[in-house]
Structures are given as C-alpha cells and as structure tokens.
C-alpha cells in the first residue's frame, strides 16, 4: 500500500493539511479528518484539502470539469464545506509546485463551483470567487449583545456584521448565536470595522472550526456587506485579519481575493496511525 503523503501550509495563517489523492484511493473519514486537524494528537489544522479529480466527487457541481483538479475541502470537525478561499490559494500553489498544472492560470473545482485562479511569482494567489450574493439581514449574539449583520452567500453562508468597537474585544471562544431558520446548516460570522478609506479590520468565527486566523470567503463577505450598506454596487478593500492582509474586489458580477500562501512542511503519515484514526 502506497505512502500517505501530506503537505502542511497556510493562507494568512488559516492552516490546512493537503492530502494528494490523485487516484482517489484514500478513505478520508470524518474521524480521520478530526484526528488530522487535532493540534494535540494529529498534525493540527483548520481543515483538510484532498487533491482529487472532479470525477471522484459525487456532489461536484455540474460546471466542474470531471478531469480537472477538485479541492475536496473538509472542516476540522470532519464535515464537508462548499468553499474556502484561503484553502484554495494554498491548493493552487501546491498544484503549481508539484507540476500538476502547466501554467499560472487554471481552474479548480470546488463544491461551490469551478473557480479560476492565478498564481504570482511572489507566492500570492488571486482567486475568482464568484458572485457575493446578499440574501437578507439578521443578527449575531456574542456575550448577550446583539450585532446586526448582512447575510451573504459566497458559495457558503456568511453573516457579516459591521461594528463600531474593536473586534479584538469580542469573546469568540464560543459560537455566536445565529438565526437557525435563515442559517439551517450553520454560518460563518464576521465582525469588522472600518480602518480607513480602503481597509477594514475583521475577526471571524467559522462553522465547524471556531475562530480562525483568517477566512477567505469571509473577507469577501465583509467587503460585499460594507458595499451593500453603502449602496455601492462594486468596490475594493484591503482586509486585515489576525493572520495578515488580503485584498478583495467586488464587481457587479463577481469577486476576487488576492493573498499570500506558505507551504510549511511535507512528509508521510504513519500507516498505523492512519488506520487507528478511522
């Protein structure tokens, strides 16, 4: 039986385990994902990115090329998720690094649909994130306080809350309260404030993970929400998260996310550990 290779990396300190599975042979159970992401008994990560062909994924959207590469993304709790902007940047950089794609521009399949990407010589990656769709208003509660927010679909659900105070003052050690009717499958919640004419500061609590150092789709949701509140159909902004800075551009028919990536380590998982983690 072949070795189980892995790469550990991050996008603005939102970290992931990349599992190359080009022949779609790995039995990636929820228990194994939880074990891999556990920071005491595994490698530690916010999620797992399995590298497979689109044809290997039963719930791949219709616009995904079955012969192309697909980012099979799993949250740290073992659940699947539609999209992850920071993960996709790392995924794209990995494909280029190991020669699985030819050039700097290509398309990656996700559960949110096909996503064009472009890698840059400085190690950053730009992703076509698709439309950021506003679908309502709601509120999140933290420590008994309610924060109004804008519901945004970026392939996965978000509630982006513009606040007056410092996001650093919020207690995000527990999931913020949310509307189970509007968000029946959970929601990623962003708390952000303006830092100037072209930048915002943000913290995020991700469903199935907890607070993370960054959330790519969350940065898009926050900028889209701000523009919506200002009645602007398009615009761009830098977003400062705990793990660094990215740039988001919102257009009338789509959005882009540009930010850095880093591949930290690579190796092989112990086979006995893998079997015991099932």
N, C-alpha and C positions, 0 to 999 in steps of 0.2 A: 504494500500500500504506500502511495506516494507521501512525501512530507507535506505537512500543512504549513504553507508559507504565510507570513504576515508582514505588514508594514505598519508602523505606528507613526502618526503625524497629526497635524492640526491646521486649522484655518483660523487665524486670530484667536488662538488658544482654545478653540472649540475642538476637542481632540477625538480621534477615531482610530479604530483598528481596521485596516484594509485587508480583506481576505481574497486573494486571487483564486478564482474557481472557474477557470476558462472552460473546463469540461463539465461543469455543473454536477460535481460528484459529492460535494460536501453536504452533510446532513446538518444544516445550521438550525438547530432547535432554539426555542426561546430560552431554554435553560442554559445552553452554551453561550448565547449572546449575553445573558446576565452574568455568567461566570467570567467571560472575557472582559466585560466592562467593569467588573468589580475591582476597586482600587486596592483591595487587600488580598484577594485570592486569585486575581487574574492580572491582565495587563493594565487594566484601568482605562476607561474611555467614556465619552458621552454617547457613543454609538458605534455600530459596525457597518462597514461598507463592503458588501460582497461584489466581486467583479465577475459578472456572468454575461452571456449573450441574452438579448431580448427574448429569444425563443424559449429560454429556460424559466421564464417568469410567467406564471399562469394569469396574474392580474395586471399584466403590462397593458397600457392604453393602446388604442388602435393606431395611433400615429408613431409608435415606437418601432424602429427597424428590428425585425427578429434576428437579423445577422449582425446588428450593431451591439456596442457595449452598453450594458444596463447597470445602473447603480442600485443594487438591492439594499436599501437602507433599513436598518433596524435601530430602534431606540434602545437605550441602556436597559430598559425593563423587558426587552425581548419583543416588544410589539413592532409591527411594520409602520412606516410613515411614508407619506406621499413624496416629500421633497426635503432637501437640506442644502441650503446654499453654501455654507462653509464646507460641508462634506463633499459637495460636488466639485468645489475648487480643488480640494486635495485629490479627489478621484481623478480629475482631469490631469493634474500634474503627474500623478502616478502613471497613467496611461502613456503619456509622452515619455516619461523617464525610462520605462521598460520597453518602449518601442511597439506598443500595441496599436498605436495610431501613427499616421505618417507625418502630419503637419501640425501647425499650431492651432488650426481651426477645424473643429469636428463637432459631431452631435452625440450626446449621451442620452440614453433612455432613462426615465425615472417614472415613478408611479403618478407623477403629476403631468407626464407627457414628455415629448422629446425636447431637450434643452441644448441649443447651440452654445459652444464655449470657445474661448480663445485664450491660449497661454502666452505669456510675455516673457522676454528674456530676463527680466528682473525677478522672476519667480511668482509674480502675481498672475491672477486668472480673472478674466471677465466672463460672466455668465449671462446669457439671455434668460431672464427669469420668467418670462411670460407676463400676462396682464395681472395687475393687482386689483382685484375686484372688491369694491365696497359693498357689503351686503347687510348693513344695519348698524344700530347703536346698542350699546349695552354698558355694563359696568363690572369692574373687578373690585373685590374687597380684600384689604390687607389690614390685619390687626384691628378689625372692626371699622375701618374707614373705607368709604366707597369712592372709587375713581371712575368717572365716565370715560368711555372709550369708543373707538370706531372698529367695527368688525371688518376684517379684511381677509379675503381668500387669495393666497399666493401659491395655490396648489395644495396648501394645508391651511387650517384655520388659525386666525390671529385676532387678538383684541389689543389694539394699540391705544394706550392711554397717555395723553398729553397732561403733564402735571406741572404745578407751579414750584414745588420744592425740589430738593436734591434727591434723585433716585437712590443715592447711596444710603439715605436714611430709612429706606423701606426694609422690612423683615420678609425676605423671600425664602426662608428656610422651610416654609410650608406652602403648598399650592394656593394661589389666590382664589378666593371664591368667585364663581362664574355662573352664568345662566345655563342650566342643563338643557333647556329647550332649544336655545339658539346654538349651543355647542354640545350636542349629544355625545360626541366622541372625544370630548376634551378640547383644550385650546392652549395655544402658546400666548402668553400675556407679556406685552412690552410696556414699560413705563419710561417715558422720555420727556426731556425738556429742551428748549432752545438754548444753544450756546452762542449763537451769533447769526448773521445773515445766511451763512452757508454750512452750518454744522448743528447737530443735535447730540445730546448725551443720552444713553439708553442702558437699562438693565432688562433682563428677560428671564422669565420662568417658563421652561419648555415642558410640555406634557410628556409624561413617560420618562423624564430625566431629572427635572428640578432646575435650579438656577444654573445657567451655563455662562461661560466667559464671553460667548458671542452666539448669535443666531442669524444666519444669512437671510432666510426668508423673513425673520423678524425685523431686520433693518429695512428691508423693502416695505414691509407693512407699516412701519413707523413713518417713513417718509411719505408713503401714499396717504396715510391718515392725516398727516400735517397739511399736505397739499389740499386734501379734501376739506379740511376745516377752514382753509384759507380760500376756498373756491377757485383753486388753481388746477387746470387740467394736466399740467406737466411741470417738471422742475427737477432739480438735483440737489443733493446734500451729502456732505461727509457725515458719517455716523461714528461716534466714539463709544465703543463698548469696553467692557473690562479687559478684553484681550487685545485691543488695538483699534485701528481705524480702517473703515472701508468707505467706498463711495457708491452711492445709489443714484440712478437716474430713472425717473418715471416719465414715460411718454403716454400719449393718448391710447396707444395700442399695445404697450408692453413695458418692460422694465429691465434694467441691467444692474448687476452687482459686480464690483471690482475690488479685490483684496488679495492679501498675501497668503502663501501656503508654506508649510515646512514639513519635510519628511524627516523624522527623528531617528528611527531605528527600523531594522528589518531582521527577520530570523525565521525559525521554525518552531511551531508549537509542539510540546511534548505529546506524543501519541497517547500515553496512559492518562495524562491529564485531560485530554480531549474526550476520551471515552468515558472517563468518570464524571465529566461535566454534563453529560447528556440528560 
